[in-house]
Amino acid sequence: MTRFHNFSAGPGILPLEVLEEAQRDLVDHPHFGMSIMETSHRARPWVERMEAVDRDLRSIAGIPDDFAILLLQGGASSQFAMVPLNLLAGGASADYVDTGTWSSKAIAETGKIGFIARVAGTSRETGYDRIPTEINRDPRAGYLHYTSNNTIYGTQWASAPTSDVPLVCDASSDILSKPFDFDGHDLVFAGAQKNMGPAGVTVVIVRRDALSRAPRDLPTMWKYKTHADKGSMYNTPPVFAIYMLGLMLKWVAAQGSLEQMQQRNEAKAALIYDRIDGSGFYRGHAQSDSRSRMNVSFRLPTDELDTAFVNEAMEHGLVNLKGHRSVGGCRASIYNAMPEASVQLLAEFMADFETRRG
Ligand SMILES: Cc1ncc(COP(=O)(O)O)c(C=O)c1O
């Protein structure tokens, strides 16, 4: 078997042991006597799986009891509209910190459905190379939305913004990579496909007392309360994606605490950032105090060298290093499942490439 060192931004790398377990059980799961994909979501063993996902996620991430965990479809992108539809009353406004693409999309979507999305802070003028320090808060805002980690630009909040209004966090690309303080948040959402499994399920962690805020005539499927009341099984859930999420949670728990996960992630990221800082050849996109531990965006002196770097890396089995088209350059995504040894190989390749081409 030849598995590449996969630096993809998402869907991202999954632990080999999780894939192998899924492979073993794919056709005939011992508890179901059939594939997990063929089972009724009303079957008792499946309901127990759903309960285990809730229990495991709650315990790993320290999610307080006054939050409901919803397992939804439609990707994190659906949350850009579902959040305002559920949490803002008609005509209300919400504050957004714009750190690029994902928050920009959330802002656009909120405006499109008739709410006011106020940009409270942005790093747009500097090419989204930092987490904005100046945030002009509206004390009447329904919430303050931020993206804890910008997957494309490679910026990450060190901790949640201070706020007098409830926080909403898009944690799609750093959930479970470090401890998270739910205090002050009304809602946290994340697509699964970086640290929690394959694409197909979106986790929404919402304060229970916010569930009744949605207008009565909101379509059933768009209402968080519908899913909270039915244990995320109002309609057929994405069983395979949730099954994989369940396996991923067992894997995360087996790695130790989220504090330990954070230490490992910081050590991995340091291997690449140290290489960048020790060279005049590589240039990181993010300012050092805003650097992401999940996505390292960097560039070489010319576009030609960026391309040569990505292509040569591929020959060494280091794949998916091309930067997002809106930033260019290169990007190494080093999610929880990325082994330190692979990051070490990348750092060595960077040194070697610089010696030859710098
Ligand atoms: C931070 C962030 N938010 C939202 C999204 C959109 O997620 P989805 O493709 O699940 O809609 C992404 C996708 O990469 C992301 O990185």
The ligand as a Gaussian input file, in Angstrom:
#p B3LYP/6-31G(d) Opt

LIG

0 1
 C      -13.658000      27.654000       8.043000
 C      -14.591000      27.048000       7.043000
 N      -15.902000      27.351000       7.089000
 C      -16.780000      26.839000       6.215000
 C      -16.374000      25.981000       5.218000
 C      -17.390000      25.441000       4.244000
 O      -17.631000      24.122000       4.551000
 P      -18.581000      23.195000       3.650000
 O      -17.800000      22.875000       2.436000
 O      -18.816000      22.022000       4.553000
 O      -19.818000      23.948000       3.364000
 C      -15.032000      25.627000       5.126000
 C      -14.569000      24.689000       4.070000
 O      -13.417000      24.434000       3.888000
 C      -14.119000      26.174000       6.062000
 O      -12.814000      25.878000       5.998000

